[in-house]
């Protein structure tokens, strides 16, 4: 076998070894959150051309020089990210809303022991007192019903205030989480830009960055636009959080 033939075999082994490594990496990360499938793209090496001391190939066709791994592509659709993040943000909003409404609803204790019943009892007691203004038991019933009505109102008012305080505390926690995610996204944007600047495909960095943006979308209604340099512009309500 000629040296040329050995070179062809060597390029083939190297290319298919990289393809096999890419497949192995896909299998290894099949359960890794945010990891995208990757595929090795093969292309023909530049054909042999004439040069000084070496004549152009004159056979029945262009003489190839083997196979190369042209690039490793990340199988990912950015437009689907926007759909997912919009749905994720809406779901998180309604989850929090539902939690707080359920908490307040339990304090209302309707329809069996809530404000409505206390108010109805008070009206009944007043009607009975109106029928017998001098009745001692009727007067005591009005006093007791009034106290029960005030207690029900206070209970509900306290529940609403507690819910308000809880939401404010959660909001403070969300701000801290969001700032941490924003810093990490910005750092990964920098790594992606640097990697693309030297001709690499920073697929793993993109997976990690998009995973963080997904997490951020559960806290805030985010919009994302991928720039030409590979970094992601993340905005909320038209204002840039990561630029």
MOLINCOR-V168424 format. One record per pair of residues at least 12 apart in sequence whose C-alpha atoms are under 10 Angstrom apart, sorted by the first residue. I is the first residue (numbers start at 1). J is the second residue. D is the distance in Angstrom with one decimal. If there is no record, write none. Layout:
I	J	D
I	J	D
//
This chain:
4	65	8.2
4	66	9.6
5	65	9.2
5	66	9.2
7	65	8.0
7	66	7.6
8	45	9.8
8	64	8.8
8	65	6.3
8	66	4.8
8	67	7.6
9	66	7.7
9	67	9.2
10	66	8.5
10	67	9.3
11	45	9.0
11	65	8.6
11	66	5.8
11	67	5.8
11	68	6.6
11	69	9.3
12	42	9.9
12	66	6.5
12	67	5.7
12	68	7.5
12	69	9.5
13	67	9.2
13	68	9.9
14	67	8.8
14	68	8.1
14	69	8.5
15	40	8.7
15	41	9.4
15	42	7.3
15	43	9.5
15	66	9.5
15	67	6.7
15	68	5.7
15	69	5.5
15	70	9.2
16	40	8.9
16	42	8.8
16	67	9.1
16	68	9.0
16	69	8.4
17	69	9.9
18	39	9.9
18	40	7.3
18	41	10.0
18	42	10.0
18	68	9.8
18	69	7.5
18	72	9.3
19	38	9.6
19	39	7.3
19	40	5.3
19	41	8.2
19	42	8.6
19	69	8.0
19	72	8.8
20	39	9.7
20	40	8.8
21	39	10.0
21	40	9.2
22	37	8.9
22	38	6.6
22	39	6.5
22	40	6.7
22	72	8.1
22	73	10.0
23	37	8.5
23	38	7.5
23	39	7.3
23	40	8.5
25	37	8.6
25	38	8.3
26	38	6.6
26	39	8.8
33	207	9.0
33	208	8.9
33	211	7.5
34	204	9.4
34	206	9.4
34	207	5.6
34	208	6.6
34	209	8.9
34	210	7.2
34	211	5.1
34	212	8.8
34	214	9.0
35	74	9.5
35	75	9.9
35	76	9.7
35	203	9.1
35	204	7.5
35	205	9.9
35	206	9.2
35	207	5.6
35	208	7.6
35	210	9.4
35	211	8.3
36	73	9.8
36	74	6.3
36	75	6.1
36	76	6.5
36	203	8.2
36	204	8.2
36	206	9.2
36	207	6.5
36	208	9.8
37	73	8.5
37	74	6.1
37	75	5.4
37	76	7.8
37	203	9.6
37	207	9.9
38	72	6.5
38	73	5.5
38	74	4.5
38	75	5.7
38	76	8.8
38	203	8.1
38	204	9.7
39	71	8.5
39	72	5.5
39	73	5.3
39	74	6.7
39	75	7.4
40	68	9.9
40	69	6.5
40	70	7.7
40	71	6.1
40	72	4.4
40	73	6.4
40	74	9.1
41	68	8.5
41	69	5.8
41	70	5.5
41	71	5.3
41	72	5.8
41	73	7.1
42	67	6.7
42	68	5.7
42	69	4.6
42	70	5.5
42	71	7.4
42	72	8.9
43	66	8.9
43	67	5.8
43	68	5.4
43	69	6.3
43	70	5.7
43	71	9.0
44	64	7.4
44	65	7.5
44	66	6.2
44	67	4.6
44	68	6.1
44	69	8.7
44	70	8.6
45	64	6.8
45	65	5.4
45	66	5.3
45	67	5.1
45	68	5.8
45	69	9.2
45	70	9.2
46	63	9.4
46	64	6.9
46	65	6.2
46	66	8.1
46	67	8.8
46	68	9.4
47	62	6.6
47	63	5.8
47	64	4.5
47	65	5.3
47	66	8.3
48	62	7.5
48	63	5.9
48	64	6.3
48	65	6.4
49	62	8.7
49	63	8.5
49	64	9.7
71	199	10.0
71	200	8.5
71	201	7.6
72	200	9.2
72	201	7.0
72	202	9.5
72	203	8.3
73	201	7.5
73	202	9.7
73	203	7.6
74	201	8.4
74	202	9.1
74	203	5.9
74	204	8.7
74	206	9.0
74	207	8.8
75	203	9.3
76	203	9.7
76	206	9.8
76	207	9.1
78	210	9.3
78	224	9.0
78	225	8.7
78	226	8.0
79	224	9.6
79	225	9.5
81	210	8.2
81	211	9.9
81	213	9.3
81	214	7.9
81	223	9.6
81	224	8.5
82	214	9.4
82	217	9.6
82	222	8.6
82	223	7.0
82	224	7.1
82	225	9.1
83	223	10.0
84	214	8.1
84	217	8.9
85	213	8.3
85	214	6.1
85	215	8.7
85	216	8.8
85	217	5.4
85	218	7.4
85	220	9.4
85	221	7.7
85	222	7.2
85	223	8.1
85	224	9.3
86	214	9.7
86	217	7.4
86	218	8.9
86	220	9.5
86	221	6.7
86	222	7.5
86	223	8.1
87	217	9.0
87	218	9.0
87	221	9.3
88	214	8.1
88	215	9.0
88	216	9.7
88	217	6.4
88	218	5.5
88	219	8.9
88	220	9.4
88	221	8.6
88	222	10.0
89	214	9.2
89	215	9.5
89	216	8.7
89	217	5.4
89	218	4.8
89	219	6.7
89	220	6.2
89	221	5.3
89	222	7.8
90	217	9.2
90	218	8.2
90	219	9.7
90	220	9.2
90	221	7.7
91	218	8.0
92	217	8.8
92	218	5.8
92	219	7.1
92	220	8.8
92	221	9.6
93	218	8.2
93	219	8.2
93	220	8.7
93	221	9.2
96	167	8.6
96	170	9.6
97	167	9.5
99	163	9.5
100	159	9.8
100	160	9.0
100	162	9.7
100	163	6.2
100	164	8.7
100	166	8.7
100	167	8.1
101	160	9.3
101	163	8.6
103	159	7.7
103	160	8.8
103	162	9.6
103	163	7.6
104	155	10.0
104	156	7.3
104	157	9.3
104	158	9.5
104	159	5.8
104	160	6.2
104	161	9.6
104	162	9.0
104	163	7.2
105	156	8.9
105	159	9.0
105	160	9.6
106	156	9.3
106	159	9.1
107	152	8.9
107	155	6.8
107	156	5.7
107	157	9.2
107	158	9.0
107	159	6.3
107	160	8.8
108	152	7.9
108	153	8.8
108	155	7.9
108	156	5.9
108	157	9.5
108	159	8.6
108	160	9.9
109	152	9.2
109	155	10.0
109	156	9.1
113	152	8.8
114	148	9.9
114	149	8.9
114	152	6.5
114	153	8.8
114	155	9.5
114	156	8.9
115	148	9.0
115	149	6.6
115	150	8.9
115	151	9.1
115	152	5.6
115	153	6.6
115	154	10.0
115	155	9.4
115	156	8.4
116	149	8.9
116	152	9.2
117	148	9.8
117	149	8.6
117	152	9.5
118	145	6.9
118	146	8.2
118	147	9.2
118	148	6.3
118	149	4.9
118	150	8.6
118	151	9.1
118	152	7.1
118	153	9.2
119	145	8.0
119	146	8.3
119	148	8.7
119	149	6.0
119	150	9.3
119	152	9.2
119	153	9.8
120	145	9.1
120	149	9.2
121	141	9.2
121	142	8.8
121	144	9.6
121	145	6.2
121	146	8.7
121	148	8.9
121	149	8.4
122	141	8.3
122	142	6.4
122	143	8.7
122	144	8.4
122	145	4.8
122	146	6.0
122	147	9.2
122	148	8.4
122	149	7.2
123	142	8.6
123	145	8.6
123	146	9.4
124	141	9.3
124	142	8.6
124	145	9.0
125	137	9.9
125	138	6.7
125	139	8.1
125	140	9.0
125	141	5.8
125	142	5.1
125	143	8.8
125	144	9.0
125	145	6.9
125	146	9.0
126	138	8.0
126	139	8.4
126	141	8.3
126	142	5.9
126	143	9.5
126	145	9.0
126	146	9.6
127	142	9.3
128	141	8.9
128	142	8.7
129	141	8.4
129	142	7.4
171	219	9.4
174	216	9.5
174	218	9.8
174	219	6.5
174	220	8.7
175	219	8.6
175	220	9.5
177	215	9.6
177	216	8.3
177	219	8.3
178	212	9.9
178	213	9.8
178	215	8.8
178	216	6.2
178	217	9.3
178	218	9.7
178	219	7.0
178	220	8.0
178	241	9.8
179	216	9.3
179	241	9.2
180	212	9.9
180	216	9.6
181	209	9.5
181	212	6.3
181	213	7.6
181	214	10.0
181	215	7.9
181	216	6.5
182	209	10.0
182	212	8.3
182	213	8.2
182	216	7.8
182	234	8.9
182	241	7.1
182	242	6.6
183	241	9.6
183	242	8.3
184	208	9.5
184	209	7.9
184	212	7.7
184	213	9.6
184	242	10.0
185	205	9.9
185	206	9.8
185	208	8.5
185	209	5.6
185	210	8.3
185	211	9.3
185	212	6.5
185	213	7.2
185	216	9.6
185	231	9.3
185	232	8.4
185	233	9.9
185	234	9.1
185	241	9.9
185	242	7.4
185	243	9.9
186	209	8.6
186	231	8.5
186	232	8.5
186	233	9.4
186	234	9.5
186	241	9.2
186	242	6.1
186	243	7.7
187	209	8.9
187	242	9.9
188	202	9.9
188	205	6.3
188	206	7.7
188	207	9.9
188	208	7.7
188	209	6.0
188	210	9.6
188	212	9.7
188	231	8.2
188	232	9.5
189	205	8.2
189	206	8.3
189	209	7.4
189	229	9.3
189	230	7.5
189	231	4.8
189	232	6.6
189	233	9.1
189	242	8.8
189	243	8.9
190	205	9.9
190	229	9.9
190	230	9.4
190	231	7.3
190	232	10.0
191	205	7.3
191	206	9.4
191	230	9.7
191	231	8.9
192	204	9.3
192	205	6.3
192	206	7.1
192	209	9.1
192	229	8.0
192	230	6.2
192	231	6.4
192	232	9.5
193	227	9.8
193	228	9.4
193	229	5.7
193	230	6.0
193	231	6.2
193	232	10.0
194	229	9.0
194	230	9.5
194	231	9.9
195	229	9.7
195	230	9.3
196	228	9.9
196	229	6.9
196	230	7.2
196	231	9.6
197	229	7.8
197	230	9.6
201	230	9.4
202	230	8.8
206	230	8.3
206	231	8.6
206	232	9.3
209	231	9.1
209	232	8.5
210	224	9.7
210	232	8.8
213	232	9.3
213	234	8.1
216	234	9.8
217	236	9.6
220	235	9.8
220	236	7.3
220	237	9.6
221	235	8.7
221	236	6.2
221	237	7.7
222	234	6.6
222	235	5.7
222	236	4.9
222	237	7.6
222	238	9.1
222	239	9.8
222	240	9.7
222	241	9.1
223	235	5.2
223	236	6.2
223	237	8.1
223	238	8.2
223	239	9.7
223	240	9.3
223	241	9.9
224	236	9.0
224	240	9.6
224	242	9.4
227	243	9.7
231	243	8.3
//
